[in-house]
């Protein structure tokens, strides 16, 4: 997708988030953990942007920062050019109407004491939308959109009476009932079976087509990202290492880490065979100087370059950007 | 869409009439809990005793209605002016001015329930609210509230109430109830706080935050139902301690002179020098105090089992 000339719906500029371990009693002991390190990305209206990375790479932190569950230590996050960091009161309420999240674990993200109707209806009550009848209609519509049909059958049920896939559909209905413009799907299928995952992907795709909702899709699987996303960003230890169209990035990966991620995908009939082999089997010691974060694990790293300075994002072609000295 | 259609579609798709589900959720949960509770011997004994005492409390109005001389406070048998042993006329005998001990015992059950349950309710109300706020707000609010709780927790309740009644003279029974409640909330607050801490970062709370829910809404709509079972469990233990404190106060002579509680009865036995002369007078209230506290405690233990996640058919597990 050509991104030139379109104002992004959501933009993150130099966003940084640092966690301090063992902060409580004895001051800030332990080394701080950098969850996000000067991340900049832009998500255009109507697209599905995939954020790919291994666990602990900061994917989920990014989503939490966007919806305001945490505040960044630096940088700007903007929706439609408006700052959305540290919103309070009415402004926050308005913002939550536009941005919603589907959480990772459908077993944890639904309140066990709420019926499905209560769960999906709650956002409407919070925002004071509609009267009793109108709310009921909207809840039913949302459930139907999420593929729970007939919706009346689910209204009075409780989460423990549903399967994982159904719960995730309820979570999707809850997110969609406010008709948000921006939806964050934080590994929505990592707790589900493969076949059900595929249905959820189809559902998300349908949401984009029918409602034109912009999506940030967070995943650890490049296959899922390719299936669903227009553009992807690959994140490693809190830094964006590669960014580009999903097709281009996944078919022609440039960054050694992206290649390693692709290698990690199991394929039929090729056990043990690696296409790229960019991942070192034994890690190098971490250099004390400024360095490329992937250097300790990178098979292609060039000494005296990669271990002495950190690379920046370079634009290669048609929006494909890589942060590596090899390019 | 196979997973969405897994539960076989049933007839009756009128909105609001969920097919095949007649019982509301909480009734379902209650019955589930009751099934576990019923298997518990201790719980059964405790419950039986509680039913017995409840029966005593509810029938405490009958004696004075049968004959005014059976009134536990003001009714005096015109033919008796000293303590007598059990007889047909007075099943458990009379006290030093000829009042019926059995009707006093029934009235005492009423007072015990009243004091125990109301002061437990108040302390649970305080403890749960403060615990939830402290756990949810964290930081300075948590620190201040919990230090306050620590300070109150280390105060010996009985001593402080004794001092207060020495200062202000005779205390009304409701003041005593309030006092006990105000000194017994910190334990509840601690437990509720730790439960809230574990709930605070659960995804369903964060989902509510993302939906725009206010802090109050999250505390009372999302956290409260999840800590409620624990709060109810603690209530049974608070009832026990409230009854004991009230009895001790009354026995020491600081009770409400206008009520007939079991502690009060013991005080009359002791003050009139009948301690070892009239076992028919001294034993019943003593046994009742022991049994009712034991009954509440047993009920609490059994409820503990009901709340044990391993014995519960829990809904949060897959």
Interface residues (C-beta under 8 A of the other chain):
Chain A: X67 X68 X69 X92 X93 X96 X97 X99 X100 X101 X103 X104 X105 X107 X108 X109 X110 X111 X112 X113 X115 X122 X123 X126 X127 X136 X140 X147 X148 X149 X150 X152 X153 X155 X156 X157 X158 X159 X160 X161 X163 X164 X165 X166 X169 X171 X174 X178 X195 X196 X199
Chain B: X1 X2 X3 X4 X5 X6 X7 X9 X10 X13 X14 X15 X16 X17 X18 X19 X21 X25 X202 X203 X204 X206 X207 X208 X209 X210 X211 X212 X213 X214 X217 X221 X222 X225 X226 X314 X315 X316 X317 X318
